[in-house]
């Protein structure tokens, strides 16, 4: 099957949006269970990401830069950094991670993220 760059880019765009928005909503003071959940989510995301080439590459990035899951700010900074690693590889401009603060907004009210289903 031929590669469709438009669909691949749309998938990436949507995926980054979800990842960064999750980070923006992650607790400032997560429980151990919250941190474990985020860590496994990120590893499963990297494993199951539908673009196989992207997934393989992202798993290498995770090995070099392990997910930071001890607070919202460290998680958001980590996600911004690894996205910049991908940007660099794709020759896209780097995002200024000091501006990540209010950039991602879920549009939802101030309901807490449930820590367990
Ligand atoms: P995107 O990179 O999708 O970014 C969307 C928006 O996020 C930007 O417009 C900007 O507002 C903001 N943004 C940019 N950088 C950051 C940052 N560092 N932190 C926070 N916000 C930021 N494509 C490939 O062709 N090859 C690959 O190997 C590949 N690997 C990928 C791996 C993963 C895990 C993901 C999620 C995507 C991957 N992609 C890959 C897709 C690629 O990263 C882009 O999503 C796609 O090319 C669309 O780019 P875009 O210009 O819309 O911006």
Backbone and ligand atoms as CSV (ligand in chain L), in Angstrom:
chain,resi,resn,atom,element,x,y,z
A,1,UNK,N,N,0.850,-1.203,0.000
A,1,UNK,CA,C,0.000,0.000,0.000
A,1,UNK,C,C,0.883,1.249,0.000
A,2,UNK,N,N,0.469,2.244,-0.780
A,2,UNK,CA,C,1.259,3.472,-0.859
A,2,UNK,C,C,1.123,4.301,0.406
A,3,UNK,N,N,2.172,5.005,0.729
A,3,UNK,CA,C,2.096,5.933,1.850
A,3,UNK,C,C,1.204,7.117,1.466
A,4,UNK,N,N,0.379,7.573,2.426
A,4,UNK,CA,C,-0.429,8.783,2.224
A,4,UNK,C,C,0.026,9.792,3.275
A,5,UNK,N,N,0.856,10.738,2.830
A,5,UNK,CA,C,1.488,11.685,3.763
A,5,UNK,C,C,0.465,12.561,4.479
A,6,UNK,N,N,-0.649,12.834,3.798
A,6,UNK,CA,C,-1.680,13.684,4.425
A,6,UNK,C,C,-2.306,12.982,5.621
A,7,UNK,N,N,-2.664,11.728,5.426
A,7,UNK,CA,C,-3.276,10.965,6.522
A,7,UNK,C,C,-2.278,10.752,7.659
A,8,UNK,N,N,-1.036,10.476,7.307
A,8,UNK,CA,C,0.007,10.255,8.311
A,8,UNK,C,C,0.198,11.520,9.156
A,9,UNK,N,N,0.170,12.683,8.493
A,9,UNK,CA,C,0.329,13.954,9.209
A,9,UNK,C,C,-0.892,14.244,10.089
A,10,UNK,N,N,-2.077,13.939,9.586
A,10,UNK,CA,C,-3.301,14.153,10.386
A,10,UNK,C,C,-3.283,13.294,11.636
A,11,UNK,N,N,-2.859,12.058,11.470
A,11,UNK,CA,C,-2.767,11.152,12.624
A,11,UNK,C,C,-1.781,11.694,13.646
A,12,UNK,N,N,-0.647,12.180,13.160
A,12,UNK,CA,C,0.368,12.723,14.066
A,12,UNK,C,C,-0.149,13.953,14.792
A,13,UNK,N,N,-0.774,14.837,14.044
A,13,UNK,CA,C,-1.310,16.064,14.611
A,13,UNK,C,C,-2.321,15.768,15.718
A,14,UNK,N,N,-3.247,14.860,15.436
A,14,UNK,CA,C,-4.272,14.499,16.423
A,14,UNK,C,C,-3.636,13.821,17.636
A,15,UNK,N,N,-2.647,12.979,17.390
A,15,UNK,CA,C,-2.012,12.224,18.477
A,15,UNK,C,C,-1.229,13.139,19.409
A,16,UNK,N,N,-0.488,14.076,18.815
A,16,UNK,CA,C,0.264,15.026,19.650
A,16,UNK,C,C,-0.696,15.860,20.480
A,17,UNK,N,N,-1.799,16.258,19.854
A,17,UNK,CA,C,-2.777,17.080,20.573
A,17,UNK,C,C,-3.306,16.329,21.804
A,18,UNK,N,N,-3.646,15.079,21.600
A,18,UNK,CA,C,-4.131,14.277,22.733
A,18,UNK,C,C,-3.040,14.139,23.795
A,19,UNK,N,N,-1.834,13.814,23.373
A,19,UNK,CA,C,-0.752,13.611,24.352
A,19,UNK,C,C,-0.486,14.884,25.160
A,20,UNK,N,N,-0.333,16.018,24.481
A,20,UNK,CA,C,-0.022,17.258,25.208
A,20,UNK,C,C,-1.207,17.696,26.091
A,21,UNK,N,N,-2.428,17.458,25.601
A,21,UNK,CA,C,-3.595,17.865,26.399
A,21,UNK,C,C,-3.728,16.973,27.634
A,22,UNK,N,N,-3.376,15.699,27.506
A,22,UNK,CA,C,-3.364,14.824,28.682
A,22,UNK,C,C,-2.343,15.309,29.710
A,23,UNK,N,N,-1.193,15.725,29.224
A,23,UNK,CA,C,-0.152,16.231,30.128
A,23,UNK,C,C,-0.619,17.493,30.850
A,24,UNK,N,N,-1.320,18.357,30.130
A,24,UNK,CA,C,-1.799,19.608,30.716
A,24,UNK,C,C,-2.834,19.351,31.810
A,25,UNK,N,N,-3.461,18.173,31.794
A,25,UNK,CA,C,-4.494,17.806,32.762
A,25,UNK,C,C,-3.981,16.851,33.838
A,26,UNK,N,N,-2.745,16.387,33.674
A,26,UNK,CA,C,-2.190,15.432,34.642
A,26,UNK,C,C,-2.041,16.151,35.995
A,27,UNK,N,N,-2.248,15.437,37.114
A,27,UNK,CA,C,-2.179,16.120,38.412
A,27,UNK,C,C,-0.809,16.744,38.696
A,28,UNK,N,N,-0.847,17.867,39.410
A,28,UNK,CA,C,0.395,18.478,39.893
A,28,UNK,C,C,1.099,17.535,40.864
A,29,UNK,N,N,0.282,16.898,41.699
A,29,UNK,CA,C,0.812,15.949,42.688
A,29,UNK,C,C,0.148,14.599,42.471
A,30,UNK,N,N,0.656,13.857,41.480
A,30,UNK,CA,C,0.023,12.573,41.163
A,30,UNK,C,C,0.259,11.530,42.257
A,31,UNK,N,N,-0.667,10.588,42.381
A,31,UNK,CA,C,-0.420,9.444,43.250
A,31,UNK,C,C,0.555,8.518,42.514
A,32,UNK,N,N,1.080,7.529,43.216
A,32,UNK,CA,C,1.957,6.545,42.565
A,32,UNK,C,C,1.214,5.847,41.437
A,33,UNK,N,N,-0.068,5.615,41.679
A,33,UNK,CA,C,-0.889,4.946,40.675
A,33,UNK,C,C,-1.083,5.827,39.432
A,34,UNK,N,N,-1.283,7.129,39.633
A,34,UNK,CA,C,-1.394,8.061,38.499
A,34,UNK,C,C,-0.113,8.012,37.664
A,35,UNK,N,N,1.020,8.075,38.348
A,35,UNK,CA,C,2.307,8.097,37.633
A,35,UNK,C,C,2.544,6.797,36.884
A,36,UNK,N,N,2.200,5.677,37.529
A,36,UNK,CA,C,2.370,4.367,36.877
A,36,UNK,C,C,1.462,4.270,35.644
A,37,UNK,N,N,0.231,4.803,35.772
A,37,UNK,CA,C,-0.712,4.752,34.646
A,37,UNK,C,C,-0.185,5.568,33.465
A,38,UNK,N,N,0.325,6.763,33.756
A,38,UNK,CA,C,0.837,7.606,32.674
A,38,UNK,C,C,2.047,6.958,32.009
A,39,UNK,N,N,2.918,6.405,32.824
A,39,UNK,CA,C,4.115,5.760,32.273
A,39,UNK,C,C,3.732,4.605,31.351
A,40,UNK,N,N,2.804,3.774,31.793
A,40,UNK,CA,C,2.444,2.643,30.936
A,40,UNK,C,C,1.665,3.113,29.716
A,41,UNK,N,N,0.849,4.152,29.873
A,41,UNK,CA,C,0.135,4.701,28.708
A,41,UNK,C,C,1.134,5.120,27.628
A,42,UNK,N,N,2.166,5.844,28.041
A,42,UNK,CA,C,3.141,6.344,27.070
A,42,UNK,C,C,3.868,5.182,26.379
A,43,UNK,N,N,4.245,4.171,27.166
A,43,UNK,CA,C,4.932,3.033,26.552
A,43,UNK,C,C,4.011,2.260,25.603
A,44,UNK,N,N,2.742,2.128,25.985
A,44,UNK,CA,C,1.790,1.424,25.108
A,44,UNK,C,C,1.478,2.261,23.865
A,45,UNK,N,N,1.379,3.574,24.055
A,45,UNK,CA,C,1.177,4.489,22.926
A,45,UNK,C,C,2.317,4.313,21.916
A,46,UNK,N,N,3.541,4.267,22.412
A,46,UNK,CA,C,4.708,4.120,21.535
A,46,UNK,C,C,4.710,2.754,20.847
A,47,UNK,N,N,4.227,1.760,21.546
A,47,UNK,CA,C,4.215,0.412,20.969
A,47,UNK,C,C,3.106,0.233,19.933
A,48,UNK,N,N,1.940,0.827,20.220
A,48,UNK,CA,C,0.759,0.585,19.382
A,48,UNK,C,C,0.495,1.690,18.358
A,49,UNK,N,N,1.318,2.742,18.341
A,49,UNK,CA,C,1.088,3.845,17.396
A,49,UNK,C,C,0.977,3.263,15.978
A,50,UNK,N,N,-0.084,3.609,15.251
A,50,UNK,CA,C,-0.377,2.887,14.004
A,50,UNK,C,C,0.662,3.032,12.884
A,51,UNK,N,N,1.420,4.126,12.858
A,51,UNK,CA,C,2.486,4.244,11.851
A,51,UNK,C,C,3.703,3.511,12.406
A,52,UNK,N,N,3.997,2.365,11.810
A,52,UNK,CA,C,5.019,1.472,12.365
A,52,UNK,C,C,6.406,2.092,12.423
A,53,UNK,N,N,6.731,2.833,11.370
A,53,UNK,CA,C,8.032,3.484,11.307
A,53,UNK,C,C,8.151,4.543,12.418
A,54,UNK,N,N,7.054,5.307,12.603
A,54,UNK,CA,C,7.011,6.330,13.660
A,54,UNK,C,C,7.152,5.654,15.031
A,55,UNK,N,N,6.426,4.550,15.214
A,55,UNK,CA,C,6.423,3.840,16.492
A,55,UNK,C,C,7.828,3.348,16.832
A,56,UNK,N,N,8.484,2.755,15.858
A,56,UNK,CA,C,9.849,2.249,16.082
A,56,UNK,C,C,10.777,3.391,16.480
A,57,UNK,N,N,10.651,4.477,15.774
A,57,UNK,CA,C,11.520,5.607,16.075
A,57,UNK,C,C,11.202,6.197,17.446
A,58,UNK,N,N,9.910,6.297,17.749
A,58,UNK,CA,C,9.518,6.892,19.033
A,58,UNK,C,C,9.944,6.009,20.206
A,59,UNK,N,N,9.957,4.701,20.020
A,59,UNK,CA,C,10.422,3.811,21.091
A,59,UNK,C,C,11.903,4.045,21.394
A,60,UNK,N,N,12.668,4.364,20.375
A,60,UNK,CA,C,14.093,4.682,20.593
A,60,UNK,C,C,14.226,5.996,21.364
A,61,UNK,N,N,13.361,6.948,21.037
A,61,UNK,CA,C,13.379,8.227,21.758
A,61,UNK,C,C,13.028,7.989,23.234
A,62,UNK,N,N,12.054,7.121,23.494
A,62,UNK,CA,C,11.672,6.817,24.887
A,62,UNK,C,C,12.810,6.155,25.657
A,63,UNK,N,N,13.558,5.309,24.958
A,63,UNK,CA,C,14.687,4.641,25.623
A,63,UNK,C,C,15.734,5.671,26.041
A,64,UNK,N,N,15.899,6.691,25.219
A,64,UNK,CA,C,16.889,7.732,25.509
A,64,UNK,C,C,16.347,8.759,26.510
A,65,UNK,N,N,15.079,9.088,26.384
A,65,UNK,CA,C,14.434,10.084,27.258
A,65,UNK,C,C,13.224,9.449,27.932
A,66,UNK,N,N,13.423,8.751,29.045
A,66,UNK,CA,C,12.302,8.065,29.702
A,66,UNK,C,C,11.225,9.059,30.136
A,67,UNK,N,N,9.945,8.653,30.025
A,67,UNK,CA,C,8.841,9.530,30.402
A,67,UNK,C,C,8.988,10.073,31.827
A,68,UNK,N,N,8.735,11.366,31.989
A,68,UNK,CA,C,8.780,12.015,33.303
A,68,UNK,C,C,7.346,12.100,33.804
A,69,UNK,N,N,7.042,11.389,34.863
A,69,UNK,CA,C,5.651,11.229,35.281
A,69,UNK,C,C,5.415,11.638,36.730
A,70,UNK,N,N,6.365,12.424,37.294
A,70,UNK,CA,C,6.228,12.757,38.721
A,70,UNK,C,C,5.382,14.007,38.972
A,71,UNK,N,N,5.078,14.792,37.942
A,71,UNK,CA,C,4.206,15.958,38.115
A,71,UNK,C,C,3.727,16.427,36.746
A,72,UNK,N,N,2.705,17.280,36.761
A,72,UNK,CA,C,2.205,17.865,35.510
A,72,UNK,C,C,3.306,18.604,34.776
A,73,UNK,N,N,4.039,19.459,35.497
A,73,UNK,CA,C,5.033,20.285,34.801
A,73,UNK,C,C,6.157,19.436,34.220
A,74,UNK,N,N,6.595,18.394,34.953
A,74,UNK,CA,C,7.685,17.582,34.400
A,74,UNK,C,C,7.175,16.752,33.216
A,75,UNK,N,N,5.938,16.279,33.296
A,75,UNK,CA,C,5.362,15.507,32.186
A,75,UNK,C,C,5.187,16.356,30.940
A,76,UNK,N,N,4.678,17.582,31.135
A,76,UNK,CA,C,4.450,18.471,29.990
A,76,UNK,C,C,5.775,18.861,29.342
A,77,UNK,N,N,6.788,19.119,30.171
A,77,UNK,CA,C,8.105,19.490,29.635
A,77,UNK,C,C,8.723,18.312,28.884
A,78,UNK,N,N,8.540,17.125,29.429
A,78,UNK,CA,C,9.065,15.926,28.764
A,78,UNK,C,C,8.401,15.728,27.386
A,79,UNK,N,N,7.071,15.826,27.351
A,79,UNK,CA,C,6.346,15.605,26.090
A,79,UNK,C,C,6.751,16.649,25.055
A,80,UNK,N,N,6.919,17.889,25.510
A,80,UNK,CA,C,7.362,18.950,24.609
A,80,UNK,C,C,8.750,18.614,24.054
A,81,UNK,N,N,9.618,18.145,24.921
A,81,UNK,CA,C,10.973,17.806,24.484
A,81,UNK,C,C,10.974,16.671,23.443
A,82,UNK,N,N,10.262,15.594,23.728
A,82,UNK,CA,C,10.303,14.471,22.769
A,82,UNK,C,C,9.609,14.841,21.453
A,83,UNK,N,N,8.588,15.697,21.536
A,83,UNK,CA,C,7.969,16.174,20.289
A,83,UNK,C,C,8.997,16.992,19.490
A,84,UNK,N,N,9.794,17.775,20.194
A,84,UNK,CA,C,10.853,18.529,19.497
A,84,UNK,C,C,11.904,17.616,18.877
A,85,UNK,N,N,12.170,16.472,19.511
A,85,UNK,CA,C,13.115,15.514,18.914
A,85,UNK,C,C,12.543,15.010,17.579
A,86,UNK,N,N,11.239,14.713,17.581
A,86,UNK,CA,C,10.592,14.282,16.330
A,86,UNK,C,C,10.583,15.437,15.323
A,87,UNK,N,N,10.284,16.643,15.791
A,87,UNK,CA,C,10.293,17.813,14.887
A,87,UNK,C,C,11.640,17.963,14.203
A,88,UNK,N,N,12.691,17.773,14.974
A,88,UNK,CA,C,14.041,17.950,14.434
A,88,UNK,C,C,14.309,16.933,13.325
A,89,UNK,N,N,13.923,15.709,13.589
A,89,UNK,CA,C,14.122,14.651,12.598
A,89,UNK,C,C,13.350,14.951,11.311
A,90,UNK,N,N,12.153,15.561,11.475
A,90,UNK,CA,C,11.313,15.866,10.313
A,90,UNK,C,C,11.596,17.263,9.753
A,91,UNK,N,N,12.632,17.901,10.301
A,91,UNK,CA,C,13.032,19.248,9.870
A,91,UNK,C,C,11.899,20.265,10.045
A,92,UNK,N,N,11.177,20.106,11.150
A,92,UNK,CA,C,10.137,21.075,11.508
A,92,UNK,C,C,10.703,21.984,12.593
A,93,UNK,N,N,10.168,23.200,12.709
A,93,UNK,CA,C,10.695,24.104,13.737
A,93,UNK,C,C,10.443,23.578,15.148
A,94,UNK,N,N,11.363,23.902,16.046
A,94,UNK,CA,C,11.196,23.521,17.458
A,94,UNK,C,C,10.150,24.425,18.103
A,95,UNK,N,N,9.431,23.859,19.053
A,95,UNK,CA,C,8.430,24.602,19.827
A,95,UNK,C,C,9.134,25.106,21.080
A,96,UNK,N,N,8.835,26.332,21.492
A,96,UNK,CA,C,9.433,26.895,22.709
A,96,UNK,C,C,8.697,26.319,23.926
A,97,UNK,N,N,9.344,25.372,24.593
A,97,UNK,CA,C,8.673,24.634,25.680
A,97,UNK,C,C,8.387,25.506,26.904
A,98,UNK,N,N,8.995,26.690,26.986
A,98,UNK,CA,C,8.660,27.584,28.099
A,98,UNK,C,C,7.253,28.167,27.892
A,99,UNK,N,N,6.699,27.995,26.686
A,99,UNK,CA,C,5.360,28.532,26.385
A,99,UNK,C,C,4.279,27.456,26.420
A,100,UNK,N,N,4.611,26.284,26.960
A,100,UNK,CA,C,3.657,25.168,26.922
A,100,UNK,C,C,2.484,25.396,27.887
A,101,UNK,N,N,2.728,26.206,28.941
A,101,UNK,CA,C,1.760,26.442,30.011
A,101,UNK,C,C,0.291,26.322,29.693
A,102,UNK,N,N,-0.297,27.323,29.027
A,102,UNK,CA,C,-1.738,27.324,28.775
A,102,UNK,C,C,-2.080,26.991,27.324
A,103,UNK,N,N,-1.115,26.479,26.587
A,103,UNK,CA,C,-1.314,26.233,25.154
A,103,UNK,C,C,-2.332,25.120,24.891
A,104,UNK,N,N,-2.323,24.108,25.744
A,104,UNK,CA,C,-3.219,22.957,25.552
A,104,UNK,C,C,-4.341,22.992,26.571
A,105,UNK,N,N,-5.553,23.100,26.053
A,105,UNK,CA,C,-6.740,23.253,26.890
A,105,UNK,C,C,-7.755,22.221,26.417
A,106,UNK,N,N,-8.221,21.400,27.326
A,106,UNK,CA,C,-9.172,20.351,26.916
A,106,UNK,C,C,-10.557,20.910,26.635
A,107,UNK,N,N,-10.797,22.159,27.046
A,107,UNK,CA,C,-12.122,22.721,26.825
A,107,UNK,C,C,-13.161,22.191,27.791
A,108,UNK,N,N,-12.680,21.403,28.750
A,108,UNK,CA,C,-13.616,20.820,29.711
A,108,UNK,C,C,-13.592,21.655,30.997
A,109,UNK,N,N,-14.587,21.485,31.830
A,109,UNK,CA,C,-14.647,22.208,33.100
A,109,UNK,C,C,-13.591,21.645,34.046
A,110,UNK,N,N,-13.463,22.235,35.187
A,110,UNK,CA,C,-12.421,21.840,36.136
A,110,UNK,C,C,-12.734,20.534,36.875
A,111,UNK,N,N,-13.194,19.549,36.131
A,111,UNK,CA,C,-13.436,18.246,36.758
A,111,UNK,C,C,-12.113,17.509,36.871
A,112,UNK,N,N,-11.881,16.824,37.973
A,112,UNK,CA,C,-10.626,16.096,38.094
A,112,UNK,C,C,-10.604,14.884,37.164
A,113,UNK,N,N,-9.410,14.525,36.693
A,113,UNK,CA,C,-9.277,13.308,35.885
A,113,UNK,C,C,-9.406,12.125,36.843
A,114,UNK,N,N,-10.298,11.201,36.581
A,114,UNK,CA,C,-10.407,10.060,37.493
A,114,UNK,C,C,-9.113,9.252,37.483
A,115,UNK,N,N,-8.650,8.849,38.653
A,115,UNK,CA,C,-7.376,8.127,38.687
A,115,UNK,C,C,-7.576,6.643,38.416
A,116,UNK,N,N,-8.800,6.173,38.623
A,116,UNK,CA,C,-9.058,4.766,38.310
A,116,UNK,C,C,-10.418,4.629,37.656
A,117,UNK,N,N,-10.489,3.668,36.708
A,117,UNK,CA,C,-11.750,3.459,36.033
A,117,UNK,C,C,-12.620,2.649,36.885
L,1,LIG,P1,P,2.774,18.427,14.606
L,1,LIG,O1,O,4.182,17.992,14.824
L,1,LIG,O2,O,1.743,17.370,14.434
L,1,LIG,O3,O,2.382,19.358,15.817
L,1,LIG,C1,C,1.048,19.856,15.957
L,1,LIG,C2,C,1.087,21.175,16.653
L,1,LIG,O4,O,1.644,20.996,17.940
L,1,LIG,C3,C,1.983,22.221,16.006
L,1,LIG,O5,O,1.298,22.907,15.001
L,1,LIG,C4,C,2.351,23.101,17.167
L,1,LIG,O6,O,1.304,24.025,17.443
L,1,LIG,C5,C,2.399,22.142,18.320
L,1,LIG,N1,N,3.757,21.686,18.636
L,1,LIG,C6,C,4.821,21.538,17.805
L,1,LIG,N2,N,5.877,21.100,18.481
L,1,LIG,C7,C,5.484,20.954,19.763
L,1,LIG,C8,C,6.156,20.551,20.937
L,1,LIG,N3,N,7.436,20.193,20.931
L,1,LIG,N4,N,5.446,20.517,22.081
L,1,LIG,C9,C,4.153,20.894,22.105
L,1,LIG,N5,N,3.474,21.296,21.038
L,1,LIG,C10,C,4.140,21.333,19.873
L,1,LIG,N6,N,5.846,11.607,10.985
L,1,LIG,C11,C,6.744,11.136,10.117
L,1,LIG,O7,O,6.674,11.478,8.941
L,1,LIG,N7,N,7.753,10.301,10.525
L,1,LIG,C12,C,7.874,9.890,11.819
L,1,LIG,O8,O,8.779,9.128,12.170
L,1,LIG,C13,C,6.904,10.355,12.757
L,1,LIG,N8,N,6.921,9.941,14.050
L,1,LIG,C14,C,5.929,10.324,14.894
L,1,LIG,C15,C,5.915,9.820,16.194
L,1,LIG,C16,C,4.890,10.147,17.053
L,1,LIG,C17,C,4.853,9.564,18.448
L,1,LIG,C18,C,3.841,11.001,16.619
L,1,LIG,C19,C,2.700,11.347,17.556
L,1,LIG,C20,C,3.864,11.507,15.338
L,1,LIG,C21,C,4.898,11.184,14.458
L,1,LIG,N9,N,4.935,11.676,13.152
L,1,LIG,C22,C,5.878,11.224,12.286
L,1,LIG,C23,C,3.984,12.731,12.729
L,1,LIG,C24,C,4.645,14.117,12.882
L,1,LIG,O9,O,5.247,14.270,14.155
L,1,LIG,C25,C,3.618,15.252,12.739
L,1,LIG,O10,O,2.532,15.044,13.631
L,1,LIG,C26,C,3.056,15.392,11.334
L,1,LIG,O11,O,4.118,15.494,10.403
L,1,LIG,C27,C,2.156,16.651,11.240
L,1,LIG,O12,O,2.949,17.776,11.540
L,1,LIG,P2,P,2.388,19.203,11.883
L,1,LIG,O13,O,3.201,20.184,11.121
L,1,LIG,O14,O,0.911,19.221,11.724
L,1,LIG,O15,O,2.737,19.441,13.420
